[in-house]
Amino acid sequence: METIRQIAFVCVGRAVGFGTLAIACIMLSFAFSPPTAFRAGALLALIMAGILILKAHYAGRQQPKHTEVWLYLEDGLRPHDAEARRRFAGVLRETYGRFAAGALAAACCMFFVSVVLVATGLDTESIGLVVAR
């Protein structure tokens, strides 16, 4: 099961990494207003955490053959009986949950940074930028 856990960690980590890259690009597009950028990042990280929680919830209902982890497993390591499939789903649930917790922590940190920036008065008017309304 340790091999399955490592492969699941790589597969889910790569997907979350691409999502994080998209979130960073969106945050960069709001660079004119740092509080807005962090708020957008926090909201998107919260959405990512929600999606990962849903994936973890439905991991037990998903057929192992329809997962990316299955493609990377050698034939001898693929689950064949019901007990092995249950443990496979448990590994996926744990992996999705771990990344969901990380995304949730990142969202909370970005919300906190946004609140601190607003509380210190850093907004578009205080840094000299004019925003069309």
VEXNUKE-503503 format. One record per atom (N, C-alpha, C, O, CB): residue in one letter; x, y, z; residue number from 1. Coordinates in pm, whole numbers, plus 50000, padded with zeros to 5 digits. Glycine has a CB too. Example, Ala and Ser with C-alpha at 12.3 -4.5 7.8 and 13.67 -1.06 7.14 Angstrom:
<rs>
R  res   east  north     up    n
R    A  51319  49431  50780    1
R    A  51230  49550  50780    1
R    A  51320  49670  50780    1
R    A  51424  49668  50846    1
R    A  51131  49553  50905    1
R    S  51285  49775  50708    2
R    S  51367  49894  50714    2
R    S  51290  50003  50787    2
R    S  51341  50114  50804    2
R    S  51408  49940  50572    2
</rs>
This chain:
<rs>
R  res   east  north     up    n
R    M  50081  49879  50000    1
R    M  50000  50000  50000    1
R    M  50085  50127  50000    1
R    M  50038  50233  49960    1
R    M  49908  50000  50119    1
R    E  50209  50115  50045    2
R    E  50294  50233  50048    2
R    E  50325  50283  49908    2
R    E  50336  50404  49886    2
R    E  50424  50203  50123    2
R    T  50340  50192  49814    3
R    T  50364  50232  49674    3
R    T  50242  50306  49619    3
R    T  50256  50407  49550    3
R    T  50396  50109  49586    3
R    I  50124  50256  49650    4
R    I  50001  50321  49605    4
R    I  49991  50461  49666    4
R    I  49951  50556  49600    4
R    I  49876  50236  49643    4
R    R  50027  50472  49794    5
R    R  50022  50602  49862    5
R    R  50118  50702  49796    5
R    R  50083  50818  49777    5
R    R  50055  50585  50012    5
R    Q  50237  50657  49763    6
R    Q  50335  50746  49699    6
R    Q  50288  50790  49561    6
R    Q  50301  50907  49525    6
R    Q  50471  50676  49688    6
R    I  50233  50697  49484    7
R    I  50184  50731  49350    7
R    I  50064  50825  49360    7
R    I  50053  50920  49283    7
R    I  50147  50604  49271    7
R    A  49975  50799  49454    8
R    A  49859  50886  49472    8
R    A  49903  51026  49513    8
R    A  49847  51125  49467    8
R    A  49763  50827  49579    8
R    F  50004  51034  49599    9
R    F  50055  51164  49642    9
R    F  50111  51243  49523    9
R    F  50088  51363  49513    9
R    F  50164  51146  49750    9
R    V  50182  51176  49435   10
R    V  50239  51243  49317   10
R    V  50128  51288  49223   10
R    V  50129  51401  49174   10
R    V  50337  51150  49244   10
R    C  50032  51199  49197   11
R    C  49924  51232  49102   11
R    C  49837  51347  49153   11
R    C  49810  51442  49078   11
R    C  49836  51109  49076   11
R    V  49794  51341  49277   12
R    V  49711  51447  49333   12
R    V  49793  51574  49350   12
R    V  49742  51683  49326   12
R    V  49650  51403  49468   12
R    G  49918  51560  49392   13
R    G  50004  51676  49409   13
R    G  50027  51751  49279   13
R    G  50032  51874  49277   13
R    G  50136  51634  49466   13
R    R  50041  51677  49170   14
R    R  50059  51743  49040   14
R    R  49933  51820  49001   14
R    R  49942  51933  48953   14
R    R  50093  51640  48931   14
R    A  49817  51760  49022   15
R    A  49691  51829  48989   15
R    A  49673  51954  49075   15
R    A  49633  52059  49025   15
R    A  49572  51735  49009   15
R    V  49702  51943  49203   16
R    V  49690  52058  49293   16
R    V  49794  52164  49256   16
R    V  49767  52284  49268   16
R    V  49708  52014  49440   16
R    G  49911  52122  49212   17
R    G  50014  52217  49170   17
R    G  49969  52299  49049   17
R    G  49993  52419  49044   17
R    G  50142  52143  49136   17
R    F  49904  52234  48954   18
R    F  49853  52309  48839   18
R    F  49741  52404  48880   18
R    F  49731  52515  48829   18
R    F  49803  52212  48731   18
R    G  49657  52360  48973   19
R    G  49553  52450  49025   19
R    G  49613  52568  49099   19
R    G  49564  52681  49088   19
R    G  49459  52374  49118   19
R    T  49719  52544  49173   20
R    T  49787  52651  49245   20
R    T  49852  52749  49148   20
R    T  49853  52870  49173   20
R    T  49893  52593  49339   20
R    L  49905  52699  49038   21
R    L  49962  52786  48936   21
R    L  49853  52877  48877   21
R    L  49876  52995  48853   21
R    L  50029  52703  48825   21
R    A  49736  52821  48852   22
R    A  49625  52901  48800   22
R    A  49583  53008  48901   22
R    A  49556  53122  48864   22
R    A  49505  52812  48765   22
R    I  49578  52971  49028   23
R    I  49541  53067  49132   23
R    I  49646  53179  49140   23
R    I  49610  53296  49155   23
R    I  49527  52996  49270   23
R    A  49772  53143  49131   24
R    A  49878  53244  49135   24
R    A  49869  53340  49016   24
R    A  49893  53460  49031   24
R    A  50016  53176  49138   24
R    C  49835  53287  48899   25
R    C  49820  53375  48781   25
R    C  49703  53471  48799   25
R    C  49712  53587  48760   25
R    C  49800  53290  48654   25
R    I  49595  53424  48856   26
R    I  49480  53511  48880   26
R    I  49515  53615  48985   26
R    I  49477  53732  48972   26
R    I  49357  53428  48925   26
R    M  49587  53575  49089   27
R    M  49629  53672  49190   27
R    M  49722  53777  49129   27
R    M  49715  53895  49165   27
R    M  49700  53600  49306   27
R    L  49808  53736  49038   28
R    L  49898  53829  48972   28
R    L  49821  53930  48887   28
R    L  49864  54045  48873   28
R    L  49998  53754  48886   28
R    S  49708  53888  48832   29
R    S  49629  53981  48752   29
R    S  49564  54090  48838   29
R    S  49524  54194  48786   29
R    S  49521  53905  48675   29
R    F  49555  54067  48969   30
R    F  49503  54168  49061   30
R    F  49616  54240  49135   30
R    F  49595  54290  49245   30
R    F  49407  54103  49162   30
R    A  49733  54245  49076   31
R    A  49849  54303  49143   31
R    A  49831  54451  49174   31
R    A  49902  54504  49260   31
R    A  49971  54285  49058   31
R    F  49740  54519  49107   32
R    F  49716  54661  49134   32
R    F  49653  54682  49271   32
R    F  49659  54793  49325   32
R    F  49626  54722  49026   32
R    S  49593  54578  49327   33
R    S  49531  54588  49459   33
R    S  49563  54462  49540   33
R    S  49494  54361  49527   33
R    S  49376  54607  49446   33
R    P  49667  54468  49621   34
R    P  49707  54349  49698   34
R    P  49595  54287  49783   34
R    P  49584  54165  49786   34
R    P  49821  54384  49786   34
R    P  49512  54367  49853   35
R    P  49405  54302  49929   35
R    P  49309  54222  49840   35
R    P  49264  54114  49877   35
R    P  49327  54406  50007   35
R    T  49278  54277  49723   36
R    T  49190  54206  49631   36
R    T  49258  54080  49578   36
R    T  49192  53977  49562   36
R    T  49150  54297  49515   36
R    A  49387  54088  49550   37
R    A  49460  53971  49502   37
R    A  49457  53858  49605   37
R    A  49433  53743  49571   37
R    A  49605  54010  49469   37
R    F  49482  53893  49731   38
R    F  49480  53790  49835   38
R    F  49340  53737  49860   38
R    F  49322  53618  49889   38
R    F  49539  53844  49964   38
R    R  49239  53823  49850   39
R    R  49101  53777  49865   39
R    R  49064  53680  49753   39
R    R  49001  53577  49778   39
R    R  49003  53896  49865   39
R    A  49103  53713  49630   40
R    A  49074  53624  49517   40
R    A  49147  53491  49535   40
R    A  49090  53384  49511   40
R    A  49116  53691  49384   40
R    G  49273  53497  49576   41
R    G  49348  53374  49599   41
R    G  49287  53289  49709   41
R    G  49281  53166  49697   41
R    G  49491  53407  49635   41
R    A  49241  53354  49815   42
R    A  49179  53280  49925   42
R    A  49049  53214  49880   42
R    A  49022  53100  49916   42
R    A  49153  53372  50043   42
R    L  48969  53286  49804   43
R    L  48843  53230  49756   43
R    L  48868  53111  49664   43
R    L  48802  53008  49675   43
R    L  48761  53337  49683   43
R    L  48964  53124  49574   44
R    L  48994  53014  49482   44
R    L  49056  52895  49555   44
R    L  49027  52780  49520   44
R    L  49087  53062  49372   44
R    A  49139  52920  49654   45
R    A  49196  52810  49734   45
R    A  49086  52741  49814   45
R    A  49091  52619  49833   45
R    A  49305  52863  49829   45
R    L  48988  52818  49860   46
R    L  48875  52759  49930   46
R    L  48792  52671  49837   46
R    L  48746  52564  49877   46
R    L  48787  52868  49991   46
R    I  48775  52716  49714   47
R    I  48704  52634  49614   47
R    I  48782  52506  49586   47
R    I  48724  52398  49575   47
R    I  48681  52714  49483   47
R    M  48915  52517  49573   48
R    M  48997  52398  49550   48
R    M  48985  52301  49667   48
R    M  48976  52180  49646   48
R    M  49143  52438  49530   48
R    A  48986  52353  49789   49
R    A  48971  52266  49906   49
R    A  48836  52196  49904   49
R    A  48827  52078  49937   49
R    A  48987  52347  50036   49
R    G  48731  52267  49865   50
R    G  48599  52206  49856   50
R    G  48594  52095  49752   50
R    G  48534  51990  49776   50
R    G  48495  52311  49822   50
R    I  48656  52117  49639   51
R    I  48659  52014  49535   51
R    I  48737  51892  49583   51
R    I  48696  51779  49558   51
R    I  48723  52070  49405   51
R    L  48848  51915  49652   52
R    L  48926  51803  49704   52
R    L  48850  51726  49811   52
R    L  48862  51604  49820   52
R    L  49058  51852  49760   52
R    I  48773  51796  49892   53
R    I  48691  51728  49993   53
R    I  48584  51642  49925   53
R    I  48558  51530  49968   53
R    I  48625  51831  50087   53
R    L  48523  51695  49820   54
R    L  48425  51615  49745   54
R    L  48491  51493  49681   54
R    L  48434  51384  49683   54
R    L  48358  51701  49636   54
R    K  48610  51511  49624   55
R    K  48681  51397  49565   55
R    K  48713  51293  49672   55
R    K  48702  51173  49647   55
R    K  48812  51444  49496   55
R    A  48750  51337  49791   56
R    A  48777  51244  49900   56
R    A  48651  51171  49942   56
R    A  48654  51051  49971   56
R    A  48837  51317  50020   56
R    H  48540  51242  49944   57
R    H  48413  51182  49984   57
R    H  48369  51073  49886   57
R    H  48319  50969  49926   57
R    H  48304  51289  49994   57
R    Y  48389  51099  49758   58
R    Y  48344  51004  49656   58
R    Y  48452  50906  49613   58
R    Y  48431  50831  49518   58
R    Y  48295  51079  49537   58
R    A  48566  50903  49679   59
R    A  48674  50810  49643   59
R    A  48631  50665  49659   59
R    A  48675  50579  49583   59
R    A  48798  50838  49728   59
R    G  48548  50636  49756   60
R    G  48503  50499  49777   60
R    G  48409  50449  49670   60
R    G  48400  50328  49647   60
R    G  48437  50488  49909   60
R    R  48339  50538  49604   61
R    R  48245  50499  49499   61
R    R  48311  50489  49362   61
R    R  48253  50432  49269   61
R    R  48132  50597  49492   61
R    Q  48430  50542  49349   62
R    Q  48498  50545  49220   62
R    Q  48565  50410  49194   62
R    Q  48626  50351  49283   62
R    Q  48602  50659  49216   62
R    Q  48554  50363  49072   63
R    Q  48622  50241  49032   63
R    Q  48773  50268  49025   63
R    Q  48815  50367  48965   63
R    Q  48568  50189  48895   63
R    P  48854  50181  49085   64
R    P  48999  50204  49079   64
R    P  49052  50213  48936   64
R    P  49150  50284  48911   64
R    P  49072  50092  49153   64
R    K  48990  50143  48843   65
R    K  49037  50144  48704   65
R    K  49018  50280  48638   65
R    K  49080  50307  48535   65
R    K  48965  50038  48624   65
R    H  48935  50365  48695   66
R    H  48908  50496  48638   66
R    H  48988  50607  48705   66
R    H  48951  50724  48696   66
R    H  48761  50527  48647   66
R    T  49096  50572  48771   67
R    T  49179  50672  48837   67
R    T  49316  50681  48768   67
R    T  49359  50587  48702   67
R    T  49197  50638  48988   67
R    E  49380  50793  48785   68
R    E  49514  50810  48729   68
R    E  49616  50724  48802   68
R    E  49714  50679  48743   68
R    E  49556  50956  48736   68
R    V  49591  50700  48929   69
R    V  49683  50617  49008   69
R    V  49689  50477  48948   69
R    V  49796  50416  48946   69
R    V  49638  50612  49156   69
R    W  49577  50426  48902   70
R    W  49570  50292  48843   70
R    W  49665  50280  48724   70
R    W  49728  50176  48704   70
R    W  49426  50260  48800   70
R    L  49675  50386  48645   71
R    L  49760  50381  48525   71
R    L  49908  50367  48560   71
R    L  49984  50307  48485   71
R    L  49739  50507  48442   71
R    Y  49948  50421  48673   72
R    Y  50088  50418  48712   72
R    Y  50127  50293  48790   72
R    Y  50245  50267  48812   72
R    Y  50121  50539  48792   72
R    L  50029  50216  48832   73
R    L  50057  50094  48910   73
R    L  50095  49979  48818   73
R    L  50039  49965  48709   73
R    L  49935  50056  48995   73
R    E  50189  49898  48861   74
R    E  50222  49775  48789   74
R    E  50110  49675  48810   74
R    E  50032  49687  48905   74
R    E  50360  49716  48836   74
R    D  50102  49577  48723   75
R    D  49992  49479  48731   75
R    D  49988  49406  48866   75
R    D  49880  49376  48916   75
R    D  50005  49377  48619   75
R    G  50102  49378  48923   76
R    G  50106  49306  49050   76
R    G  50057  49389  49168   76
R    G  50017  49333  49270   76
R    G  50245  49259  49078   76
R    L  50060  49521  49156   77
R    L  50020  49609  49267   77
R    L  49875  49656  49256   77
R    L  49823  49718  49350   77
R    L  50111  49729  49272   77
R    R  49810  49629  49146   78
R    R  49672  49674  49128   78
R    R  49578  49591  49214   78
R    R  49591  49468  49221   78
R    R  49631  49664  48979   78
R    P  49483  49656  49280   79
R    P  49390  49582  49368   79
R    P  49296  49492  49287   79
R    P  49242  49532  49184   79
R    P  49308  49680  49453   79
R    H  49278  49370  49338   80
R    H  49192  49275  49267   80
R    H  49069  49236  49348   80
R    H  48960  49223  49292   80
R    H  49271  49152  49231   80
R    D  49084  49216  49479   81
R    D  48968  49175  49559   81
R    D  48904  49297  49626   81
R    D  48956  49408  49618   81
R    D  49010  49071  49665   81
R    A  48793  49274  49693   82
R    A  48716  49383  49754   82
R    A  48794  49454  49865   82
R    A  48787  49576  49878   82
R    A  48584  49331  49809   82
R    E  48869  49376  49944   83
R    E  48947  49436  50054   83
R    E  49055  49528  50000   83
R    E  49076  49637  50053   83
R    E  49010  49326  50141   83
R    A  49123  49486  49895   84
R    A  49228  49570  49836   84
R    A  49168  49695  49775   84
R    A  49228  49802  49783   84
R    A  49306  49491  49729   84
R    R  49052  49685  49714   85
R    R  48986  49803  49656   85
R    R  48943  49900  49766   85
R    R  48949  50021  49748   85
R    R  48864  49761  49573   85
R    R  48901  49846  49880   86
R    R  48861  49931  49991   86
R    R  48983  50007  50045   86
R    R  48974  50126  50076   86
R    R  48796  49847  50103   86
R    R  49096  49938  50057   87
R    R  49219  50005  50103   87
R    R  49269  50106  50001   87
R    R  49320  50212  50038   87
R    R  49328  49901  50132   87
R    F  49254  50075  49872   88
R    F  49291  50168  49765   88
R    F  49210  50296  49777   88
R    F  49264  50406  49767   88
R    F  49270  50103  49625   88
R    A  49079  50282  49799   89
R    A  48992  50399  49817   89
R    A  49032  50476  49942   89
R    A  49027  50599  49944   89
R    A  48844  50356  49825   89
R    G  49071  50405  50047   90
R    G  49115  50472  50170   90
R    G  49241  50555  50149   90
R    G  49254  50664  50203   90
R    G  49140  50370  50279   90
R    V  49334  50502  50070   91
R    V  49456  50576  50039   91
R    V  49422  50702  49960   91
R    V  49476  50809  49988   91
R    V  49555  50488  49961   91
R    L  49334  50689  49861   92
R    L  49294  50806  49784   92
R    L  49223  50909  49872   92
R    L  49247  51029  49860   92
R    L  49203  50765  49667   92
R    R  49135  50861  49960   93
R    R  49062  50951  50050   93
R    R  49160  51027  50140   93
R    R  49147  51147  50161   93
R    R  48961  50872  50136   93
R    E  49257  50955  50192   94
R    E  49357  51018  50280   94
R    E  49440  51122  50203   94
R    E  49468  51230  50255   94
R    E  49449  50911  50341   94
R    T  49479  51088  50081   95
R    T  49561  51180  50001   95
R    T  49483  51305  49965   95
R    T  49534  51416  49978   95
R    T  49611  51110  49875   95
R    Y  49359  51289  49918   96
R    Y  49276  51405  49886   96
R    Y  49255  51490  50011   96
R    Y  49259  51613  50004   96
R    Y  49140  51361  49827   96
R    G  49232  51426  50124   97
R    G  49211  51498  50248   97
R    G  49332  51578  50292   97
R    G  49319  51690  50341   97
R    G  49173  51403  50356   97
R    R  49449  51520  50275   98
R    R  49572  51591  50312   98
R    R  49590  51717  50228   98
R    R  49624  51823  50281   98
R    R  49695  51498  50296   98
R    F  49568  51705  50098   99
R    F  49582  51823  50012   99
R    F  49469  51923  50036   99
R    F  49490  52044  50023   99
R    F  49584  51781  49865   99
R    A  49350  51875  50069  100
R    A  49239  51966  50101  100
R    A  49272  52047  50227  100
R    A  49243  52166  50233  100
R    A  49107  51887  50121  100
R    A  49332  51982  50326  101
R    A  49371  52053  50448  101
R    A  49476  52159  50418  101
R    A  49472  52269  50474  101
R    A  49424  51954  50554  101
R    G  49570  52128  50329  102
R    G  49671  52226  50290  102
R    G  49611  52345  50216  102
R    G  49649  52459  50239  102
R    G  49776  52161  50204  102
R    A  49516  52316  50126  103
R    A  49449  52424  50052  103
R    A  49367  52511  50146  103
R    A  49362  52633  50130  103
R    A  49360  52366  49941  103
R    L  49302  52449  50243  104
R    L  49224  52525  50340  104
R    L  49314  52613  50427  104
R    L  49279  52727  50457  104
R    L  49142  52429  50429  104
R    A  49429  52560  50467  105
R    A  49523  52640  50546  105
R    A  49576  52758  50463  105
R    A  49589  52869  50514  105
R    A  49641  52553  50595  105
R    A  49605  52734  50336  106
R    A  49651  52843  50249  106
R    A  49542  52948  50232  106
R    A  49572  53068  50233  106
R    A  49693  52788  50111  106
R    A  49417  52905  50218  107
R    A  49306  53000  50204  107
R    A  49293  53085  50330  107
R    A  49273  53207  50321  107
R    A  49173  52925  50176  107
R    C  49303  53023  50446  108
R    C  49294  53099  50571  108
R    C  49407  53201  50583  108
R    C  49386  53314  50627  108
R    C  49296  53004  50692  108
R    C  49528  53160  50545  109
R    C  49641  53253  50550  109
R    C  49621  53371  50455  109
R    C  49651  53485  50490  109
R    C  49773  53180  50516  109
R    M  49570  53343  50335  110
R    M  49549  53452  50240  110
R    M  49437  53545  50285  110
R    M  49445  53666  50264  110
R    M  49517  53396  50101  110
R    F  49331  53490  50346  111
R    F  49227  53576  50402  111
R    F  49285  53665  50512  111
R    F  49252  53783  50520  111
R    F  49110  53491  50456  111
R    F  49370  53607  50597  112
R    F  49431  53683  50704  112
R    F  49519  53796  50649  112
R    F  49512  53908  50698  112
R    F  49514  53590  50792  112
R    V  49600  53766  50548  113
R    V  49685  53869  50487  113
R    V  49598  53979  50427  113
R    V  49630  54097  50440  113
R    V  49777  53809  50379  113
R    S  49489  53942  50363  114
R    S  49399  54041  50305  114
R    S  49339  54132  50412  114
R    S  49332  54253  50394  114
R    S  49286  53972  50227  114
R    V  49298  54073  50522  115
R    V  49241  54153  50632  115
R    V  49346  54246  50690  115
R    V  49317  54361  50719  115
R    V  49184  54062  50742  115
R    V  49468  54198  50707  116
R    V  49576  54282  50761  116
R    V  49606  54398  50666  116
R    V  49626  54511  50710  116
R    V  49703  54198  50785  116
R    L  49609  54370  50535  117
R    L  49635  54476  50438  117
R    L  49525  54582  50439  117
R    L  49554  54701  50429  117
R    L  49649  54418  50299  117
R    V  49401  54539  50452  118
R    V  49290  54636  50458  118
R    V  49296  54714  50589  118
R    V  49273  54834  50591  118
R    V  49153  54563  50445  118
R    A  49328  54645  50699  119
R    A  49335  54710  50829  119
R    A  49447  54814  50836  119
R    A  49434  54915  50905  119
R    A  49354  54606  50939  119
R    T  49555  54789  50765  120
R    T  49664  54887  50765  120
R    T  49641  54999  50666  120
R    T  49721  55092  50658  120
R    T  49795  54817  50733  120
R    G  49533  54992  50592  121
R    G  49498  55100  50500  121
R    G  49560  55089  50363  121
R    G  49558  55185  50287  121
R    G  49538  55229  50559  121
R    L  49614  54974  50330  122
R    L  49674  54956  50198  122
R    L  49564  54917  50099  122
R    L  49520  54802  50094  122
R    L  49786  54848  50203  122
R    D  49522  55014  50022  123
R    D  49427  54987  49915  123
R    D  49470  55065  49793  123
R    D  49577  55127  49794  123
R    D  49282  55024  49958  123
R    T  49390  55065  49687  124
R    T  49435  55127  49561  124
R    T  49452  55277  49574  124
R    T  49541  55333  49510  124
R    T  49335  55096  49450  124
R    E  49371  55345  49656  125
R    E  49384  55489  49669  125
R    E  49506  55526  49748  125
R    E  49568  55629  49720  125
R    E  49261  55546  49733  125
R    S  49544  55447  49847  126
R    S  49658  55483  49933  126
R    S  49791  55459  49864  126
R    S  49891  55519  49904  126
R    S  49653  55404  50061  126
R    I  49795  55374  49762  127
R    I  49923  55353  49693  127
R    I  49932  55434  49565  127
R    I  50029  55421  49490  127
R    I  49942  55207  49663  127
R    G  49831  55518  49539  128
R    G  49839  55612  49428  128
R    G  49787  55562  49296  128
R    G  49812  55625  49194  128
R    G  49976  55652  49411  128
R    L  49716  55451  49293  129
R    L  49660  55401  49169  129
R    L  49517  55449  49153  129
R    L  49443  55460  49251  129
R    L  49667  55247  49163  129
R    V  49480  55478  49032  130
R    V  49343  55521  49004  130
R    V  49271  55405  48937  130
R    V  49318  55348  48839  130
R    V  49341  55648  48913  130
R    V  49156  55371  48992  131
R    V  49078  55261  48939  131
R    V  48954  55319  48873  131
R    V  48883  55399  48933  131
R    V  49039  55159  49050  131
R    A  48929  55278  48748  132
R    A  48809  55325  48679  132
R    A  48687  55262  48743  132
R    A  48684  55142  48768  132
R    A  48814  55291  48527  132
R    R  48586  55345  48770  133
R    R  48466  55292  48836  133
R    R  48350  55295  48741  133
R    R  48239  55254  48777  133
R    R  48432  55372  48962  133
</rs>
